[in-house]
Amino acid sequence: MMTRKTSTVIFTLVAAFALVLAGCKKAADLTKVKAQALELVGKYGPQVSGLLGQVGELTGKANSLPD
């Protein structure tokens, strides 16, 4: 399950990227961009959360490899 912190980080990154691309011209554009960012978080958030959950396990395996 995705944590609140992970959701916030993902949303912030997606929103920042979208705002840079959109140019932040109008408040209406911001509403549209926010909706698109939330849609992306909803769509890809669980997948990102799952991958983040595997980082610890994979790091442990990588550290156990011989030099």
C-alpha positions in Angstrom: 0.0 0.0 0.0 1.2 3.5 -0.8 2.1 5.6 2.2 0.9 9.2 2.5 4.5 10.4 2.2 5.1 8.5 -1.0 1.8 9.8 -2.4 2.8 13.4 -1.5 6.2 13.0 -3.1 4.9 11.5 -6.3 2.1 14.1 -6.6 4.6 16.9 -6.0 7.0 15.7 -8.6 4.3 15.0 -11.2 2.7 18.4 -10.5 6.0 20.3 -10.7 6.8 18.6 -14.0 3.4 19.3 -15.4 3.5 22.9 -14.3 6.9 23.4 -16.0 5.5 22.0 -19.2 2.3 23.9 -19.0 3.9 27.2 -18.3 1.4 28.1 -15.6 -0.4 30.7 -17.7 -3.9 30.7 -16.1 -5.6 29.5 -13.0 -7.9 27.3 -15.2 -4.8 25.6 -16.6 -3.6 24.9 -13.0 -6.9 23.1 -12.2 -6.5 21.0 -15.4 -2.9 20.2 -14.6 -3.7 19.3 -11.0 -6.5 17.0 -12.2 -4.1 15.3 -14.6 -1.4 14.9 -11.9 -3.9 13.3 -9.5 -5.0 11.0 -12.3 -1.4 9.9 -12.9 -0.8 9.4 -9.2 -3.9 7.2 -9.0 -2.8 5.3 -12.1 0.8 4.8 -11.3 1.0 5.3 -7.6 0.4 1.7 -6.5 3.0 0.5 -9.0 5.6 3.0 -7.8 4.8 2.1 -4.2 5.4 -1.6 -4.9 8.7 -0.8 -6.6 9.8 1.4 -3.7 8.9 -1.5 -1.3 11.4 -3.7 -3.2 14.3 -1.3 -2.9 15.3 -2.6 0.6 15.3 -6.2 -0.5 17.2 -5.5 -3.7 19.8 -3.3 -1.8 20.4 -6.2 0.6 20.9 -8.6 -2.3 23.3 -6.2 -4.0 25.3 -5.6 -0.8 25.6 -9.4 -0.3 27.3 -9.9 -3.7 31.1 -10.4 -3.6 33.3 -7.6 -4.7 
